[in-house]
Amino acid sequence: MKLLFDFFPIALFFGVYRLAAMFQQPSFDFVTKYMSWMISGGAIKPDQAPMMIATAVAIVATTLQVSYVKLRGRKVDTMLWISFLIITVFGGATIYFHNGDFIKWKPTIIYWVFGTAMLVAQLAFKKNMIRQAMQEQIKLPDEVWAKLGSAWMLFFFLLGAVNLLAAFVIFKDNDSDWVTFKLFGMMGIMFAFIVGQTIYLSKYIEEEKA
């Protein structure tokens, strides 16, 4: 359930972008009429409208996530606060400067913040954040926890680099393909990593059950 909750703004960004791209002229008219006050110079090109609308929707969606958690009297976790801050800053810059490059940096910044936080926690405080998150569900030898923590740190740094490669090299002139890759490609890489991790840990899970 939490995975779907976290996934909501990403899926919404993809869906709105695709829909706006299909109806580019109405999307352009919408941005011109309702969003021009947010944009430097007050005007954009028609092909920029889908990114502007999708970014605005993603900002609203993340804001609603934070509001929903707080209204239920629950603590907003650090990951959600970071996502909210980054989408607001980089999404806002995307709309104001009508430049999609800002929002393309958003996944990389988030992944690198997570990787850096894990690295600082490990080096400065001798804390393994992966162990803290998972130790109630599974018992592992200390050396395995250490390997797992290092693997996640490296994975986040590499995933951030992959996004930059896709956004500014592979799909440099094709926002539509980058949006698709952001949803399906990045999630596919994440899923493959988790499956690999599960396979690696399976023998320890079996030993624990035995």
C-alpha positions as CSV (number, residue, x, y, z in Angstrom):
1,M,0.0,0.0,0.0
2,K,2.8,2.4,0.9
3,L,4.5,1.6,-2.4
4,L,1.4,2.7,-4.3
5,F,1.2,5.8,-2.2
6,D,4.8,6.7,-2.9
7,F,4.4,5.9,-6.6
8,F,1.3,8.1,-7.0
9,P,3.0,11.4,-8.1
10,I,5.3,9.6,-10.6
11,A,2.4,7.7,-12.2
12,L,0.3,10.9,-12.3
13,F,3.2,12.9,-13.9
14,F,3.4,10.3,-16.6
15,G,-0.3,10.1,-17.2
16,V,-0.9,13.8,-17.3
17,Y,2.2,14.4,-19.6
18,R,0.9,11.8,-22.1
19,L,-2.6,13.2,-22.1
20,A,-1.4,16.8,-22.5
21,A,1.0,15.7,-25.3
22,M,-2.0,14.1,-27.1
23,F,-3.9,17.3,-26.9
24,Q,-1.1,19.8,-27.3
25,Q,-3.1,22.8,-28.5
26,P,-5.7,22.6,-25.7
27,S,-2.8,22.1,-23.3
28,F,-1.0,25.2,-24.6
29,D,-4.2,27.2,-24.3
30,F,-4.7,26.0,-20.7
31,V,-1.1,27.0,-19.8
32,T,-1.5,30.4,-21.5
33,K,-4.8,31.1,-19.8
34,Y,-4.2,29.7,-16.3
35,M,-0.5,29.4,-15.7
36,S,1.1,32.4,-17.5
37,W,1.4,34.2,-14.1
38,M,3.8,31.5,-13.0
39,I,6.1,31.7,-16.0
40,S,8.9,34.1,-16.7
41,G,7.9,36.2,-19.6
42,G,4.4,34.8,-19.4
43,A,4.6,32.7,-22.5
44,I,5.9,29.3,-23.7
45,K,6.1,27.3,-26.9
46,P,3.2,24.9,-27.6
47,D,5.5,21.8,-27.2
48,Q,6.5,22.9,-23.7
49,A,2.9,22.8,-22.4
50,P,2.8,19.1,-21.5
51,M,5.8,19.3,-19.3
52,M,4.5,22.5,-17.6
53,I,1.1,20.9,-16.8
54,A,2.6,17.5,-15.7
55,T,5.1,19.2,-13.4
56,A,2.4,21.4,-11.8
57,V,0.2,18.3,-11.2
58,A,3.2,16.4,-9.6
59,I,3.8,19.3,-7.2
60,V,0.1,19.4,-6.3
61,A,0.1,15.6,-5.9
62,T,3.1,15.6,-3.5
63,T,1.6,18.4,-1.5
64,L,-1.6,16.4,-1.1
65,Q,0.4,13.4,0.0
66,V,2.0,15.5,2.8
67,S,-1.3,17.0,3.7
68,Y,-3.1,13.6,3.8
69,V,-0.4,12.2,6.2
70,K,-0.6,15.2,8.5
71,L,-4.4,15.3,8.5
72,R,-4.4,11.7,9.7
73,G,-2.2,12.7,12.6
74,R,0.8,10.7,11.4
75,K,4.4,11.7,11.1
76,V,5.5,12.6,7.6
77,D,8.6,10.5,7.0
78,T,11.9,12.0,5.9
79,M,11.7,10.5,2.4
80,L,8.4,12.2,1.7
81,W,9.6,15.6,3.0
82,I,12.7,15.3,0.8
83,S,10.5,14.5,-2.2
84,F,8.2,17.4,-1.4
85,L,11.1,19.9,-1.1
86,I,12.8,18.8,-4.3
87,I,9.7,18.6,-6.5
88,T,8.7,22.0,-5.2
89,V,12.0,23.6,-5.9
90,F,12.9,21.9,-9.2
91,G,9.4,21.7,-10.4
92,G,8.9,25.4,-9.6
93,A,12.0,26.2,-11.5
94,T,10.8,24.1,-14.5
95,I,7.6,26.1,-14.7
96,Y,9.0,29.5,-14.0
97,F,11.9,29.2,-16.5
98,H,9.8,27.0,-18.8
99,N,12.7,24.6,-19.0
100,G,12.3,20.9,-18.5
101,D,15.9,20.4,-17.6
102,F,15.2,21.3,-14.0
103,I,12.6,18.6,-13.4
104,K,14.9,16.1,-15.1
105,W,17.4,16.6,-12.3
106,K,14.7,15.8,-9.7
107,P,15.1,11.9,-9.6
108,T,18.9,12.2,-9.6
109,I,18.9,14.7,-6.7
110,I,16.5,12.4,-4.7
111,Y,18.6,9.3,-5.3
112,W,21.9,11.1,-4.5
113,V,20.4,12.6,-1.3
114,F,19.4,9.1,-0.1
115,G,22.8,7.7,-1.0
116,T,24.6,10.6,0.7
117,A,22.4,10.3,3.8
118,M,23.3,6.6,4.0
119,L,27.0,7.3,3.6
120,V,27.1,10.0,6.2
121,A,25.1,7.8,8.7
122,Q,27.6,5.0,8.2
123,L,30.8,7.1,8.4
124,A,29.8,9.7,11.0
125,F,27.4,7.8,13.2
126,K,28.2,4.1,12.5
127,K,24.6,3.5,11.6
128,N,23.5,1.2,8.8
129,M,20.1,2.7,7.6
130,I,19.2,-0.4,5.7
131,R,19.7,-2.5,8.8
132,Q,17.6,-0.1,10.8
133,A,14.8,-0.4,8.3
134,M,14.9,-4.2,7.8
135,Q,16.2,-5.8,11.0
136,E,12.8,-6.4,12.5
137,Q,11.8,-8.4,9.4
138,I,15.0,-10.4,8.9
139,K,18.0,-11.4,11.0
140,L,21.4,-11.3,9.1
141,P,25.1,-11.6,10.0
142,D,26.8,-8.3,10.6
143,E,28.9,-8.7,7.4
144,V,25.8,-9.2,5.3
145,W,24.2,-6.1,6.7
146,A,27.4,-4.2,5.8
147,K,27.3,-5.5,2.3
148,L,23.6,-4.7,1.9
149,G,24.1,-1.2,3.1
150,S,27.0,-0.6,0.7
151,A,25.0,-2.1,-2.1
152,W,22.1,0.3,-1.6
153,M,24.4,3.3,-1.3
154,L,26.1,2.4,-4.6
155,F,22.8,1.6,-6.2
156,F,21.3,5.0,-5.4
157,F,24.4,6.9,-6.7
158,L,24.4,4.8,-9.9
159,L,20.6,5.2,-10.4
160,G,21.1,9.0,-10.2
161,A,23.8,8.8,-12.9
162,V,21.6,6.6,-15.1
163,N,18.8,9.2,-15.0
164,L,21.2,12.0,-16.1
165,L,22.5,9.8,-18.9
166,A,19.0,9.1,-20.1
167,A,17.7,12.7,-19.7
168,F,20.7,14.6,-21.2
169,V,22.3,12.1,-23.5
170,I,20.2,9.2,-24.7
171,F,16.9,11.2,-24.7
172,K,18.3,14.6,-24.9
173,D,15.9,15.9,-27.5
174,N,12.9,13.8,-26.7
175,D,11.1,14.6,-23.4
176,S,8.4,12.0,-24.2
177,D,10.9,9.2,-24.2
178,W,12.5,10.4,-21.0
179,V,9.2,10.6,-19.2
180,T,8.5,7.0,-20.3
181,F,11.9,5.9,-19.2
182,K,11.5,7.7,-15.8
183,L,8.4,5.6,-15.1
184,F,9.1,2.2,-16.6
185,G,12.9,2.2,-17.0
186,M,13.8,3.4,-13.5
187,M,11.1,1.3,-11.9
188,G,12.3,-1.7,-13.8
189,I,15.9,-1.2,-12.7
190,M,14.7,-0.8,-9.1
191,F,12.6,-3.9,-9.3
192,A,15.5,-5.9,-10.8
193,F,17.8,-4.7,-8.0
194,I,15.2,-5.7,-5.3
195,V,14.8,-9.2,-6.9
196,G,18.5,-9.7,-7.0
197,Q,18.7,-8.7,-3.3
198,T,15.9,-11.1,-2.5
199,I,17.7,-13.9,-4.2
200,Y,20.9,-13.1,-2.4
201,L,19.2,-13.0,1.0
202,S,17.0,-16.1,0.4
203,K,19.5,-18.5,1.9
204,Y,19.6,-16.5,5.1
205,I,15.8,-16.4,5.2
206,E,15.7,-20.2,4.8
207,E,18.3,-20.7,7.5
208,E,16.3,-18.5,9.9
209,K,13.1,-20.5,9.2
210,A,15.0,-23.8,9.8
